[in-house]
Amino acid sequence: MSRLERRLDVGRPEGDWDRIDAMNELGSGLSAAEHHEDALAVREAELSTRRRLGDSEESILVAQGNLANTYRTLGRDEKALPMRQEVYSGRLKLLGEEHNSTLIAALNCAASLNDLKRYEEAKLLLRKAIPVARRVLGEDAQLLLRMRKSYAVALYEYPTATLVDQREAATTLEEVARTARRVLGGAHPLTTEFEWPLQKARAALRAHESRQDAAHEWIREYF
């Protein structure tokens, strides 16, 4: 029996915190190995056990966040969102809006809202969080860059986005991509991550401008 298996031994008392920590370790290992369904079962059991034993609020928030991440990886966005909302609310209450963990929770929550096409809610959340991240972390912080990218995605994906919205989205992503290249370098994974949404934002802007030009041309021709 391996060290981890001994720590997880179901014959040991449920209140053995070493066993619970081993569940967290196993869940992380399974996620890293991309065995996400197995990781999900472990994450759910860990969270349930921590709640039943009255673990600290911080530990429960961490377990909820890990479980929400696994739900999202498996494409179960409807389950990921409410858990991420709970984590964000808990972080705000426990740590305040300026703590890095709270800002990360805000970004995760916004990402899940975008996944579910709830773009208006994502925009509202990020309009609150981005100024805080800018003030606390600085303009070049990776977390802020990710927040601004998510905000731009919510802008250009919104079904009734205006031309002003599309221009703001494209401009924001151009600024974010430029900052990432300057601070992190062109080969950094975060820098390359911004390229696809930037292309989509530019395409959406061009399409909107073309429709508007066609409408203006039709008005001039017939009126």
N, C-alpha and C positions, 0 to 999 in steps of 0.2 A: 504494500500500500504506500503510495507516494505521500509526501508531506501535505500536499493540498487535499488529498483524499482523506487523510487522517483528520484534518481540520474540519472537513465537511461530513464526517461520519454521523449518519442520522441517528445512531444510537446514543449520541451525546446529548446532554440537556439542551433544549431549545434556547435557553438563555445564555449559552456559551458564546460570548461576543467574538471570540477567536473564530468560531465557525461562521458567524455572520460576515466577518471581514473576509473570510475565505470565499464566501459566495460572491462578494464583490470582485475579488481577484479573478475568480473563475469567469464571471460575466465579462470582465474586461478582456481576458484572454480569448474567450470565444468570439467576441466582437472583432478583436484584432485579427483573428484567423478567418473572419467572415462567415462564421457559423452563427448567423444572426437569429435563426429560429431557436437554436439551443440557448443562445444568450438571452433571448426574450424570456424563456421559462425561468432561468436563473434570476434575472432582474426582477421579475414579478414576485418570485418567492422571497427574494431579499427584501423588497419594499414591504411586502405583507408582514414579514417577520419583524422588521424594524418598527413598524407601526404597532404591532401587537405587544411588543415588549416595551413600548414607550421610549424609544430612542430619542436623542436630541433632535430639535427642529432642523438644525444644520445637516445632520446625517440623513434625515428623511428627505430634505430638499435635494441633496446630492443624489440619493437613490432615485428620486422622481426624475431628475434631469437625465440620469443615465438611461432609465427606462424609456423616457420620451424620445431620446436620441435613437434608441433601438427601434421603436415604433416607426419613426420617420424613415430610417434606413430600409425598413421592410415595406414602405409605402403606405403605412397605416396612419395617414395624416389626421383622420378624424379622431384617433385616439391620442396622437402626439400633442395636438393643440391644447385641449383642456389641461393636460398635465403641465405643459409649458406655461400656461397661464397661471396655474397654481404656483409654480416655481417662481415666476416673476413677482407675483403678489407677495409670496413669502419672503423673497429677497428684499423687496421694498420695505416690508414691515420690520424685518430683522436687521438689515444692514443700511437702509437708506438708498436714495436714488443715485448717489455718487460712487458707490462701491463698484469695483470692477465686476464682481459676480452678478450684481444687479444689472449692469449694462449688458453683460453677456446674455443674461436671461431675457432681457428686452429684445436683443437681436434674434435669439432663438424663437421667441414668440412671434416676432414679425415674419421670420422665415416661414413658420408654419401657417400663418395667416395668408401669405403669398401662395403657398402650396395649395391652399384651399380656395384661392381666387377671391379672398376677402380683402381686396386691395385697399378699400377705404379705411378699414380698421388698421391695417398695417401702416398706412400713411399717418394716421392719427397717433399711433404709438411711437413711431419713429420721429415725428415732429417734436415730441416731448423728450425723447432719449438723445437725439443727435446733439442738441445744444449742450446738454449735460456732459456727454462724452467729449465734445470739443473743448469745453471749459476745463475738464478734469484731466484729460489724456493728451490734448494737443492735436493740432491739425493733421499730423503725420501718423497718428496711431493706427495700427492695423484694424483694431476693433471699430474705430470711427469709419475707416474706409469701407469696411464690410457693411456697416449700417447705411452709409450713403448709397452703396450699391443696391441694397434691398429697397431703399426708398425710391431709387430711380426705377427699379423693376416694377414696383407698385404703381408708379406714375405711368409708364408706357404700356403696361399690360391692362390698365383700367379700361373697360369697354367703351366708356364715353370720354376718354381722355381728349382734352382740347389740344390745339396746336401749341399753346403756351406750355401745357404739361409735357408734350413730346419734346419740345425744345429744352425744357428744364432737365428732363431725364437724360437727353443726349449730352448736354453741357456738364451735368453732374458726373456722368460716367467718364467723360473725357478728362475731367479734373482728377477723378479718382485714379484712373489708369495712369495719368501723367505723374501723379504723386507716388504711386506704387513703383513705377519704373525708376524714379529718382531715388527713392528711399531704399527699395529692396532689390532693384536690378530687374532687367527684362526677363531673366530665366526663373525668377522666384515663382512658386506655385500660385501665390496670391495675385501676382501681376498677371499671369496667364489666365487666371480665373475670371478676371474682369473683361477679357477680350470678347467673349461671346455675348454677354449682355450689352456691351457697347455696340457691337455690330447690329444686334436686334433693335436697340434704341435708334440708331441711325436709320435703319431700314423703315422702322415705324414712322419716323419723322419725315423721311422722303415720301412715303406713301401718303401721309396726311397732307403734305404740301402739294403733292400731285393732284389729290382730290380737290383741294381748295382752288388750285389754279384752273382745273377743269370746270369747276362751278363758276368761277369768275368769267371764264371764257364763254360759257353758255349764257350767262347773264348779259354780257356785252353783245353777243350775237342776236339774242332774241328781244332784248329791251333797248 
